[in-house]
Amino acid sequence: MRTPITELFGIQYPIIQGGMHYVGLAELAAAVSNAGGLGIITGLTQKTPADLAAEIARCHDMTPKPFGVNLTFLPSFEAPPYDEYIAAIIDGGVKIVETAGRNPEAYMPALKNAGISVIHKCTSIRHSLKAEAIGCDAVSVDGFECGGHPGEDDIPNMILLPRAEEALSVPFVASGGIGTARQLVAALALGAGGINMGTRFIATREAPVHQNVKDAILAASELDTKLIMRPMRNTERVLNNTAVDRIIELEREKGADLKIDDIRDLVGGVYPKVMTDGEMEAGAWSCGMVAGLISDIPTCAELIERLMAEAKDIIRGDLAAWAADG
């Protein structure tokens, strides 16, 4: 299947694995790329730029195909050494970077001068247009259904994607709540050049997370995620657990007076405990509503091959038949 996204990134299928903290390691990125998609290493999961350089080298050893690195620009008093992380990406020969979080404009010259294609994750059309204006090659349009940070506009993909198709000149992918072939076909019909999947790729055999995490996703329905940190305008969609219940209780008690210190123990330093150690009640962790559509744990190759085969059947079967009837 050829789309503007497959052409831009030199991949076989228009399927991108999202950058996920303590999930986007070389094992998963390589498995997705080897299966014809675009695997992504999560840069800031690596504690130092040297660690990222080693992870990139490890991924090169596992796949000859293109893969990318996610670099999330976080609001912080002690910002990570982004210039050094970017140097590790450049020196490692990576040619695709997924940026997220704050505006990456300050870092665009270094990335573009190195011949790197940049796709920026956005939750609104205004931010997507800004990404295009600063030179991003593509946009990952992230709907309200997504795990992680859906922004504050609460616009679902059935509206956000056609608006992106109207507004943008650069290619874009549909992100958030996606995990099936029918959703892939729908995304293409709505103007996207592909899809970005996060939660769906956690529930694969190669995902380097504890089995408890995969089992929790399998057990969840579309009703089992919650939104937290809305009073701080830092909304995050997470899988419900006792820690999330406590956060929501504190939000009710404190309202607009809620501060990050009130919930720090429930949201900070959580991912190693959950993803590595399998402590499912340790704190809040990102999960998309697509959990309600996940019922198995295939290999990445099995998942991607199934998605593509079913998508082609839908396009050539039902849709073609309905169009012929007209």
Residue frames relative to the residue before (quaternion, step in Angstrom):
aa qw qx qy qz dx dy dz
M 1.0000 0.0000 0.0000 0.0000 0.00 0.00 0.00
R 0.1400 -0.7983 0.5831 0.0554 3.57 -0.78 1.05
T 0.0706 0.7646 -0.6350 0.0845 3.53 -0.87 1.04
P 0.6849 -0.4527 0.3323 0.4642 3.63 -1.17 0.10
I 0.6469 0.5205 -0.3233 0.4539 3.61 1.10 -0.60
T 0.6499 0.4878 -0.3320 0.4791 3.61 0.94 -0.76
E 0.6460 0.5159 -0.3199 0.4628 3.58 1.04 -0.75
L 0.6636 0.5253 -0.3070 0.4352 3.58 0.90 -0.91
F 0.8031 0.3157 -0.1398 0.4856 3.56 0.83 -1.00
G 0.4307 -0.7320 0.4440 0.2855 3.59 1.25 -0.04
I 0.4684 0.6645 -0.4389 0.3826 3.55 1.04 0.86
Q 0.5899 -0.6135 0.4054 0.3336 3.56 -1.22 0.49
Y 0.8095 0.1567 -0.0417 0.5642 3.56 0.91 -0.95
P 0.4824 -0.6972 0.4521 0.2771 3.63 -1.05 0.72
I 0.4439 0.6687 -0.4557 0.3848 3.55 0.79 1.09
I 0.0805 -0.8017 0.5921 -0.0111 3.56 -0.68 1.17
Q 0.3333 -0.7088 0.5877 0.2027 3.54 -1.07 0.82
G 0.4047 -0.7431 0.4791 0.2333 3.57 -0.64 1.07
G 0.5182 -0.6097 0.4962 0.3370 3.54 -1.22 0.50
M 0.0442 0.8078 -0.5819 0.0829 3.58 -0.69 1.08
H 0.5218 -0.6728 0.4379 0.2887 3.55 -0.89 1.04
Y 0.8509 0.0382 -0.0934 0.5156 3.55 -0.86 1.10
V 0.6241 0.4678 -0.3590 0.5126 3.57 1.24 0.51
G 0.7177 0.4548 -0.2413 0.4688 3.56 0.92 -0.95
L 0.2114 0.7587 -0.5758 0.2192 3.54 0.40 1.28
A 0.7471 -0.4312 0.2610 0.4333 3.56 -1.29 0.24
E 0.6091 0.5808 -0.3625 0.4003 3.61 0.98 -0.81
L 0.7187 0.4341 -0.2543 0.4799 3.56 0.83 -0.98
A 0.6486 0.5275 -0.3279 0.4398 3.59 0.86 -0.91
A 0.6750 0.4915 -0.2961 0.4638 3.58 0.89 -0.91
A 0.6449 0.5277 -0.3284 0.4447 3.59 0.97 -0.83
V 0.6576 0.4951 -0.3104 0.4755 3.60 0.97 -0.83
S 0.6750 0.4864 -0.3031 0.4646 3.59 0.88 -0.89
N 0.6465 0.5175 -0.3237 0.4577 3.60 0.94 -0.81
A 0.6799 0.4810 -0.2781 0.4785 3.58 1.17 -0.60
G 0.6594 -0.5453 0.2990 0.4224 3.59 1.27 0.09
G 0.6128 0.5235 -0.3618 0.4684 3.57 1.28 -0.03
L 0.5129 -0.5955 0.4930 0.3731 3.55 -1.24 -0.49
G 0.2116 -0.7826 0.5774 0.0967 3.55 -0.50 1.23
I 0.1798 -0.7878 0.5858 0.0626 3.53 -1.16 0.70
I 0.2629 -0.7164 0.6283 0.1515 3.55 -0.97 0.99
T 0.3405 -0.7302 0.5532 0.2116 3.60 -0.92 0.87
G 0.4046 -0.7871 0.4138 0.2133 3.54 -0.26 1.33
L 0.7617 0.4140 -0.2275 0.4434 3.57 0.73 -1.03
T 0.4588 0.6181 -0.4817 0.4187 3.58 1.23 0.14
Q 0.6402 0.4798 -0.3064 0.5159 3.55 1.20 -0.59
K 0.4536 -0.7624 0.3934 0.2414 3.57 -0.51 1.22
T 0.7898 0.1368 -0.0732 0.5934 3.59 1.15 -0.55
P 0.6379 -0.5070 0.3982 0.4211 3.61 -1.21 0.30
A 0.6183 0.5381 -0.3485 0.4546 3.60 1.06 -0.68
D 0.6298 0.5216 -0.3293 0.4720 3.57 1.04 -0.76
L 0.6407 0.5121 -0.3278 0.4689 3.59 1.01 -0.80
A 0.6229 0.5401 -0.3406 0.4520 3.59 0.97 -0.81
A 0.6644 0.4976 -0.2990 0.4707 3.58 0.98 -0.85
E 0.6526 0.5109 -0.3167 0.4613 3.60 1.00 -0.79
I 0.6213 0.5270 -0.3331 0.4747 3.59 1.06 -0.75
A 0.6535 0.5053 -0.3134 0.4684 3.59 0.93 -0.89
R 0.6339 0.5349 -0.3218 0.4567 3.58 1.02 -0.82
C 0.6555 0.5049 -0.3084 0.4693 3.57 1.02 -0.82
H 0.6196 0.5348 -0.3438 0.4603 3.59 1.00 -0.78
D 0.6391 0.5299 -0.3230 0.4544 3.58 1.07 -0.70
M 0.7151 0.4614 -0.2393 0.4674 3.58 1.19 -0.61
T 0.8108 0.0953 -0.0422 0.5760 3.60 1.16 -0.45
P 0.3305 -0.7232 0.5655 0.2188 3.56 -1.10 0.70
K 0.5936 0.6169 -0.3355 0.3931 3.56 1.32 -0.21
P 0.6613 -0.5109 0.3552 0.4189 3.60 -1.21 0.34
F 0.0736 0.7417 -0.6665 0.0118 3.52 -1.20 0.68
G 0.3228 -0.7609 0.5360 0.1717 3.55 -1.23 0.39
V 0.3303 -0.6925 0.5955 0.2383 3.51 -1.41 -0.03
N 0.3043 -0.7200 0.5968 0.1814 3.55 -1.02 0.89
L 0.0102 -0.7707 0.6370 -0.0051 3.54 -0.99 0.90
T 0.1242 -0.8118 0.5701 0.0239 3.56 -0.43 1.26
F 0.2561 -0.7736 0.5666 0.1222 3.55 -0.77 1.11
L 0.1383 -0.8468 0.5136 -0.0049 3.50 -0.27 1.40
P 0.4486 -0.6312 0.5416 0.3271 3.59 -1.16 0.54
S 0.2402 0.7774 -0.5401 0.2151 3.57 -0.58 1.12
F 0.4942 -0.6320 0.5063 0.3164 3.53 -1.18 0.63
E 0.7573 0.2180 -0.1385 0.5998 3.56 1.16 -0.59
A 0.1419 -0.8363 0.5268 0.0537 3.53 0.26 1.32
P 0.5489 -0.5816 0.4709 0.3724 3.59 -1.10 0.58
P 0.5433 -0.6136 0.4469 0.3587 3.62 -1.15 0.44
Y 0.1678 -0.8529 0.4858 0.0917 3.55 0.44 1.26
D 0.6178 0.5501 -0.3588 0.4324 3.61 0.96 -0.75
E 0.6773 0.4826 -0.2930 0.4718 3.57 1.01 -0.79
Y 0.6137 0.5200 -0.3497 0.4803 3.59 1.07 -0.65
I 0.6512 0.5054 -0.3172 0.4689 3.58 0.97 -0.83
A 0.6194 0.5341 -0.3424 0.4624 3.59 1.01 -0.74
A 0.6409 0.5164 -0.3214 0.4682 3.59 1.01 -0.79
I 0.6336 0.5235 -0.3223 0.4696 3.58 1.04 -0.77
I 0.6772 0.4885 -0.2899 0.4677 3.57 0.88 -0.97
D 0.6864 0.4861 -0.2848 0.4599 3.57 0.82 -0.99
G 0.6734 0.5026 -0.2895 0.4584 3.57 1.15 -0.60
G 0.5052 -0.6941 0.3990 0.3222 3.57 1.27 0.05
V 0.3926 0.7028 -0.4958 0.3259 3.59 1.19 0.43
K 0.1826 -0.8254 0.5303 0.0646 3.58 -0.81 0.98
I 0.7121 0.3483 -0.2422 0.5594 3.59 1.29 0.15
V 0.0049 -0.7873 0.6162 -0.0222 3.56 -0.87 1.00
E 0.2056 -0.7297 0.6406 0.1220 3.53 -1.03 0.92
T 0.1147 -0.7891 0.6010 0.0551 3.57 -0.64 1.11
A 0.0254 -0.7864 0.6170 -0.0171 3.55 -1.19 0.62
G 0.6799 0.4761 -0.3503 0.4340 3.55 -1.29 0.18
R 0.8363 -0.1437 0.1299 0.5128 3.54 -0.90 -0.94
N 0.7159 -0.4542 0.3372 0.4093 3.52 -1.36 0.35
P 0.2752 -0.7997 0.5111 0.1534 3.64 -0.66 1.04
E 0.2776 0.8261 -0.4720 0.1330 3.59 1.28 0.10
A 0.6547 0.5408 -0.3278 0.4140 3.61 0.91 -0.88
Y 0.7366 0.4151 -0.2175 0.4876 3.57 1.16 -0.59
M 0.4507 0.7232 -0.4339 0.2924 3.58 1.26 -0.13
P 0.6349 0.5324 -0.3733 0.4172 3.69 0.82 -0.75
A 0.6623 0.5024 -0.3201 0.4544 3.60 0.89 -0.86
L 0.6741 0.4945 -0.2959 0.4620 3.57 0.95 -0.86
K 0.7090 0.4638 -0.2718 0.4565 3.57 0.82 -0.97
N 0.6301 0.5357 -0.3363 0.4505 3.59 1.04 -0.72
A 0.6747 0.4662 -0.2807 0.4987 3.57 1.23 -0.48
G 0.5254 -0.6627 0.3973 0.3564 3.59 1.27 0.12
I 0.4229 0.7126 -0.4527 0.3292 3.56 1.19 0.54
S 0.3323 -0.7069 0.5894 0.2062 3.57 -1.02 0.85
V 0.1715 -0.8071 0.5629 0.0487 3.56 -0.83 1.03
I 0.0522 -0.7535 0.6549 0.0244 3.55 -0.96 0.97
H 0.1633 -0.8125 0.5569 0.0562 3.59 -0.65 1.13
K 0.3709 -0.7306 0.5344 0.2077 3.55 -0.94 0.93
C 0.0066 0.8090 -0.5836 0.0698 3.58 -0.76 1.11
T 0.2758 -0.7691 0.5560 0.1528 3.56 -1.13 0.69
S 0.7537 0.2736 -0.1874 0.5674 3.59 1.26 0.18
I 0.6002 -0.5596 0.4284 0.3783 3.56 -1.25 0.38
R 0.6401 0.5313 -0.3521 0.4290 3.62 0.92 -0.76
H 0.6709 0.4684 -0.3013 0.4897 3.58 1.01 -0.75
S 0.6047 0.5501 -0.3505 0.4571 3.60 1.10 -0.63
L 0.6573 0.4991 -0.3044 0.4756 3.57 0.97 -0.84
K 0.6275 0.5187 -0.3353 0.4741 3.58 1.06 -0.70
A 0.6296 0.5286 -0.3328 0.4620 3.58 0.99 -0.80
E 0.6405 0.5091 -0.3171 0.4796 3.56 0.98 -0.82
A 0.6756 0.5258 -0.2946 0.4246 3.59 0.91 -0.94
I 0.7197 0.4325 -0.2627 0.4754 3.60 1.03 -0.69
G 0.6775 -0.5519 0.2717 0.4033 3.56 1.28 0.20
C 0.3726 0.7095 -0.5182 0.2986 3.61 1.15 0.29
D 0.4598 -0.7167 0.4648 0.2427 3.55 -0.98 0.88
A 0.7853 0.0090 0.0209 0.6187 3.56 1.21 -0.50
V 0.2749 -0.7412 0.5910 0.1607 3.52 -1.33 0.31
S 0.2446 -0.7107 0.6373 0.1700 3.54 -1.17 0.72
V 0.1869 -0.8153 0.5434 0.0709 3.57 -0.26 1.30
D 0.1551 -0.8496 0.5040 -0.0007 3.52 -0.32 1.37
G 0.2490 -0.8145 0.5116 0.1133 3.56 -0.35 1.27
F 0.7290 -0.4646 0.3209 0.3870 3.53 -1.39 0.33
E 0.6043 0.5939 -0.3445 0.4042 3.59 1.19 -0.50
C 0.5324 0.7075 -0.3763 0.2725 3.56 1.21 -0.55
G 0.4530 -0.5957 0.5722 0.3354 3.50 -1.36 0.30
G 0.6914 0.4176 -0.3272 0.4905 3.56 -1.07 0.63
H 0.7746 -0.3729 0.2758 0.4299 3.56 -1.14 -0.70
P 0.1518 -0.8352 0.5251 0.0605 3.62 -0.31 1.23
G 0.5581 -0.5850 0.4072 0.4249 3.60 1.22 0.06
E 0.5470 -0.6468 0.4441 0.2919 3.54 -1.30 -0.18
D 0.5665 0.6295 -0.3743 0.3779 3.60 1.27 0.07
D 0.2721 -0.8161 0.4742 0.1875 3.59 1.27 -0.35
I 0.3751 0.7193 -0.4974 0.3075 3.58 0.95 0.88
P 0.3038 -0.7698 0.5300 0.1848 3.62 -0.62 1.08
N 0.6982 -0.5276 0.3038 0.3767 3.53 -1.25 0.46
M 0.5948 0.5793 -0.3843 0.4037 3.62 1.04 -0.54
I 0.6967 0.3766 -0.2595 0.5526 3.58 1.26 -0.32
L 0.6763 0.5364 -0.3038 0.4032 3.56 0.86 -1.00
L 0.6826 0.5120 -0.3063 0.4220 3.60 0.88 -0.87
P 0.6901 0.4367 -0.3183 0.4814 3.65 0.77 -0.77
R 0.5970 0.5329 -0.3716 0.4707 3.60 1.13 -0.49
A 0.6310 0.5180 -0.3325 0.4723 3.58 1.03 -0.75
E 0.6396 0.5276 -0.3287 0.4523 3.58 0.98 -0.82
E 0.6499 0.5106 -0.3098 0.4700 3.58 1.07 -0.73
A 0.7878 0.4229 -0.1734 0.4128 3.54 0.84 -1.05
L 0.7573 0.4346 -0.2132 0.4385 3.58 0.96 -0.84
S 0.3251 -0.7122 0.5867 0.2068 3.52 -1.28 0.55
V 0.6634 0.4762 -0.3053 0.4898 3.59 1.14 -0.59
P 0.5972 -0.5560 0.4185 0.3989 3.61 -1.18 0.40
F 0.0728 -0.7870 0.6095 0.0619 3.56 -1.21 0.46
V 0.2728 -0.7256 0.6023 0.1903 3.52 -1.31 0.41
A 0.4538 -0.6545 0.5359 0.2801 3.52 -1.26 0.53
S 0.0066 -0.8008 0.5971 -0.0468 3.55 -0.82 1.03
G 0.7078 0.4619 -0.3309 0.4198 3.55 -1.10 0.68
G 0.8649 0.0128 -0.0341 0.5006 3.56 -0.53 1.18
I 0.5641 0.6289 -0.3636 0.3925 3.59 1.23 0.31
G 0.2033 0.8043 -0.5380 0.1496 3.57 -0.89 0.93
T 0.7198 0.4060 -0.2420 0.5085 3.60 1.26 0.04
A 0.6575 -0.5165 0.3812 0.3944 3.54 -1.31 0.35
R 0.6402 0.5244 -0.3424 0.4449 3.59 0.94 -0.81
Q 0.6461 0.5027 -0.3259 0.4729 3.59 1.05 -0.67
L 0.6025 0.5415 -0.3525 0.4685 3.58 1.09 -0.66
V 0.6626 0.4933 -0.3021 0.4758 3.58 0.89 -0.92
A 0.6502 0.5177 -0.3150 0.4582 3.57 0.95 -0.88
A 0.6417 0.5268 -0.3239 0.4536 3.58 0.96 -0.85
L 0.6501 0.5003 -0.3150 0.4774 3.58 0.95 -0.86
A 0.6570 0.5128 -0.3121 0.4559 3.60 0.96 -0.83
L 0.6953 0.4680 -0.2659 0.4763 3.58 1.12 -0.67
G 0.7001 -0.5152 0.2487 0.4273 3.57 1.27 0.20
A 0.5314 0.6330 -0.4141 0.3813 3.59 1.24 -0.19
G 0.4039 -0.7049 0.5301 0.2428 3.54 -1.25 0.50
G 0.7974 -0.0455 0.0303 0.6010 3.55 1.29 0.14
I 0.4144 -0.6902 0.5336 0.2590 3.54 -1.33 -0.17
N 0.2367 -0.7107 0.6429 0.1599 3.52 -1.35 0.48
M 0.0545 -0.8092 0.5851 0.0022 3.59 -0.72 1.05
G 0.1560 -0.7883 0.5905 0.0746 3.55 -0.91 0.97
T 0.7561 0.3945 -0.2152 0.4759 3.56 0.31 -1.29
R 0.6264 0.5460 -0.3505 0.4319 3.62 0.94 -0.81
F 0.6982 0.4621 -0.2810 0.4690 3.62 1.00 -0.74
I 0.5328 0.5803 -0.4341 0.4370 3.61 1.19 -0.20
A 0.7147 0.4072 -0.2329 0.5188 3.56 1.07 -0.78
T 0.4759 0.5902 -0.5082 0.4086 3.55 0.62 1.23
R 0.6493 -0.5485 0.3560 0.3885 3.54 -1.20 0.45
E 0.7094 0.4736 -0.2740 0.4443 3.59 0.99 -0.78
A 0.4818 0.6637 -0.4552 0.3466 3.61 1.16 -0.31
P 0.3260 -0.7959 0.4792 0.1750 3.63 -0.58 1.12
V 0.4258 0.6754 -0.4796 0.3639 3.56 0.74 1.11
H 0.6534 -0.5195 0.3828 0.3958 3.54 -1.29 0.41
Q 0.5955 -0.5891 0.4132 0.3572 3.57 -1.08 0.71
N 0.5730 0.5986 -0.3829 0.4083 3.61 1.10 -0.58
V 0.6270 0.5349 -0.3331 0.4581 3.58 1.08 -0.74
K 0.6701 0.4918 -0.2981 0.4693 3.58 0.87 -0.93
D 0.6532 0.5140 -0.3115 0.4606 3.58 0.98 -0.84
A 0.6329 0.5335 -0.3322 0.4523 3.59 1.05 -0.75
I 0.6444 0.5055 -0.3213 0.4755 3.58 1.01 -0.76
L 0.6446 0.5226 -0.3226 0.4552 3.59 0.95 -0.85
A 0.7045 0.4802 -0.2624 0.4519 3.57 0.99 -0.84
A 0.6224 0.5890 -0.3355 0.3914 3.58 1.17 -0.52
S 0.2775 -0.7054 0.6216 0.1978 3.52 -1.30 0.49
E 0.6927 -0.4569 0.3494 0.4351 3.55 -1.31 0.01
L 0.6489 0.5231 -0.3120 0.4560 3.58 1.27 -0.23
D 0.6339 0.6119 -0.3000 0.3657 3.58 1.25 -0.20
T 0.5737 0.5227 -0.4296 0.4616 3.58 1.15 0.47
K 0.1850 -0.7684 0.6052 0.0948 3.54 -1.26 0.54
L 0.3607 -0.6904 0.5780 0.2433 3.54 -1.29 0.44
I 0.0430 -0.7970 0.6024 -0.0026 3.56 -0.83 1.01
M 0.8030 0.3242 -0.2537 0.4309 3.55 -1.40 0.28
R 0.2719 0.7734 -0.5239 0.2311 3.59 1.12 0.57
P 0.6353 0.5345 -0.3682 0.4184 3.66 0.88 -0.71
M 0.7099 0.4272 -0.2543 0.4989 3.60 1.15 -0.54
R 0.3913 -0.7316 0.4602 0.3160 3.58 1.35 0.07
N 0.5525 0.5256 -0.4293 0.4840 3.52 0.97 0.99
T 0.0220 0.8778 -0.4780 0.0223 3.52 1.07 0.91
E 0.0141 -0.7847 0.6196 -0.0134 3.53 -1.03 0.88
R 0.2858 -0.7293 0.5946 0.1812 3.57 -1.01 0.87
V 0.0109 0.8120 -0.5764 0.0909 3.55 -0.68 1.17
L 0.5328 -0.5885 0.4857 0.3659 3.55 -1.27 0.31
N 0.4929 -0.6895 0.4420 0.2938 3.55 -0.83 0.96
N 0.1748 0.7364 -0.6448 0.1070 3.55 -1.17 0.79
T 0.7392 -0.4129 0.2611 0.4636 3.60 -1.21 -0.03
A 0.6178 0.5350 -0.3533 0.4553 3.60 1.06 -0.63
V 0.6477 0.5075 -0.3158 0.4724 3.57 1.00 -0.80
D 0.6090 0.5410 -0.3500 0.4624 3.59 1.03 -0.75
R 0.6612 0.5041 -0.3042 0.4649 3.59 0.98 -0.84
I 0.6265 0.5280 -0.3373 0.4637 3.60 1.01 -0.76
I 0.6716 0.4928 -0.2991 0.4654 3.57 0.88 -0.93
E 0.6175 0.5379 -0.3371 0.4645 3.58 1.07 -0.72
L 0.6631 0.4943 -0.2969 0.4774 3.60 0.97 -0.86
E 0.6224 0.5345 -0.3410 0.4590 3.58 1.06 -0.71
R 0.6468 0.5045 -0.3253 0.4705 3.58 1.00 -0.78
E 0.6756 0.5121 -0.2972 0.4394 3.57 0.94 -0.90
K 0.8049 0.3342 -0.1450 0.4684 3.57 0.81 -1.00
G 0.2479 -0.8058 0.5098 0.1715 3.59 1.18 -0.41
A 0.8418 -0.1232 0.1176 0.5122 3.56 -0.95 -0.96
D 0.6124 0.5618 -0.3490 0.4331 3.60 1.25 -0.25
L 0.4178 0.7196 -0.4664 0.3000 3.59 1.26 -0.06
K 0.0940 -0.7809 0.6169 0.0301 3.57 -0.97 0.94
I 0.6496 -0.5352 0.3659 0.3972 3.54 -1.19 0.50
D 0.6068 0.5689 -0.3595 0.4230 3.60 1.06 -0.65
D 0.5968 0.5870 -0.3575 0.4141 3.59 1.17 -0.58
I 0.8001 0.2492 -0.1111 0.5342 3.58 1.09 -0.65
R 0.3035 0.8068 -0.4773 0.1707 3.58 1.28 0.05
D 0.6860 0.4998 -0.2950 0.4389 3.59 0.86 -0.92
L 0.6930 0.4796 -0.2643 0.4689 3.57 1.23 -0.48
V 0.7671 0.3128 -0.1788 0.5308 3.60 1.25 -0.29
G 0.6909 0.4854 -0.2820 0.4555 3.61 1.14 -0.45
G 0.8461 0.1431 -0.1164 0.5001 3.57 -0.98 0.85
V 0.3834 0.7730 -0.4344 0.2583 3.54 1.27 0.39
Y 0.6525 0.6098 -0.3311 0.3045 3.56 0.86 -1.00
P 0.6428 0.4897 -0.3698 0.4585 3.67 0.86 -0.62
K 0.6390 0.5360 -0.3277 0.4439 3.57 1.02 -0.80
V 0.7138 0.4353 -0.2556 0.4855 3.58 0.94 -0.89
M 0.7734 0.4090 -0.2190 0.4319 3.55 0.51 -1.24
T 0.7498 0.3874 -0.2159 0.4910 3.59 0.95 -0.83
D 0.7920 0.3346 -0.1571 0.4859 3.56 0.81 -1.03
G 0.4212 -0.7426 0.4423 0.2749 3.60 1.22 -0.24
E 0.3998 0.7002 -0.4912 0.3296 3.60 1.19 0.53
M 0.2001 -0.8677 0.4451 0.0946 3.55 0.24 1.31
E 0.7081 0.4135 -0.2647 0.5076 3.59 1.20 -0.33
A 0.3887 0.7710 -0.4464 0.2350 3.61 1.28 0.10
G 0.7747 -0.2191 0.1746 0.5668 3.58 1.08 -0.60
A 0.6765 -0.4808 0.3710 0.4165 3.54 -1.34 -0.18
W 0.0320 0.7958 -0.6039 0.0317 3.59 -0.90 0.91
S 0.5829 -0.6508 0.3863 0.2958 3.51 -1.03 0.96
C 0.1419 0.7585 -0.6247 0.1195 3.52 -1.05 0.88
G 0.3598 -0.7587 0.5053 0.1989 3.58 -0.89 0.90
M 0.6487 -0.5208 0.3958 0.3890 3.54 -1.32 0.34
V 0.5148 0.6545 -0.4064 0.3761 3.57 1.26 -0.33
A 0.4321 0.6913 -0.4682 0.3409 3.61 1.20 -0.18
G 0.6341 0.5539 -0.3243 0.4312 3.58 1.10 -0.67
L 0.7010 0.4328 -0.2559 0.5057 3.59 1.28 -0.27
I 0.6086 0.5636 -0.3415 0.4420 3.58 1.29 0.01
S 0.0240 0.8357 -0.5443 0.0693 3.56 -0.63 1.12
D 0.7779 0.2287 -0.1688 0.5605 3.61 1.20 0.16
I 0.3213 -0.7178 0.5832 0.2034 3.56 -1.34 0.19
P 0.0066 -0.8308 0.5555 -0.0329 3.58 0.19 1.26
T 0.5639 -0.4864 0.4791 0.4646 3.55 -1.27 -0.19
C 0.6448 -0.5108 0.3829 0.4204 3.58 -1.23 0.31
A 0.6386 0.5237 -0.3295 0.4575 3.58 1.01 -0.77
E 0.6489 0.5093 -0.3192 0.4666 3.59 0.93 -0.86
L 0.6620 0.5157 -0.3080 0.4483 3.57 0.92 -0.91
I 0.7060 0.4611 -0.2772 0.4606 3.59 0.76 -1.01
E 0.6455 0.5101 -0.3279 0.4643 3.60 0.94 -0.82
R 0.6504 0.5126 -0.3149 0.4638 3.59 0.99 -0.80
L 0.6455 0.5243 -0.3198 0.4540 3.57 0.91 -0.91
M 0.7046 0.4687 -0.2777 0.4546 3.55 0.81 -0.99
A 0.6510 0.5096 -0.3273 0.4577 3.61 0.93 -0.82
E 0.6842 0.4761 -0.2899 0.4703 3.59 0.89 -0.91
A 0.6303 0.5348 -0.3391 0.4492 3.58 1.00 -0.78
K 0.6645 0.4928 -0.3066 0.4708 3.59 0.93 -0.86
D 0.6257 0.5314 -0.3370 0.4610 3.59 1.04 -0.74
I 0.6492 0.5142 -0.3175 0.4619 3.58 0.98 -0.84
I 0.6801 0.4952 -0.2909 0.4557 3.57 0.89 -0.96
R 0.7453 0.4052 -0.2168 0.4830 3.57 0.89 -0.97
G 0.7017 0.4702 -0.2581 0.4690 3.56 1.22 -0.52
D 0.8231 0.2526 -0.1364 0.4900 3.56 -0.19 -1.31
L 0.7092 0.4708 -0.2868 0.4394 3.58 0.72 -1.04
A 0.6547 0.5019 -0.3156 0.4689 3.58 0.95 -0.85
A 0.6542 0.5126 -0.3141 0.4590 3.59 0.99 -0.84
W 0.6618 0.5002 -0.3116 0.4633 3.56 0.93 -0.84
A 0.6489 0.5080 -0.3192 0.4680 3.56 1.03 -0.79
A 0.6441 0.5274 -0.3202 0.4521 3.58 1.02 -0.79
D 0.6280 0.5521 -0.3289 0.4389 3.57 1.08 -0.73
G 0.6325 0.5494 -0.3342 0.4319 3.59 1.19 -0.53
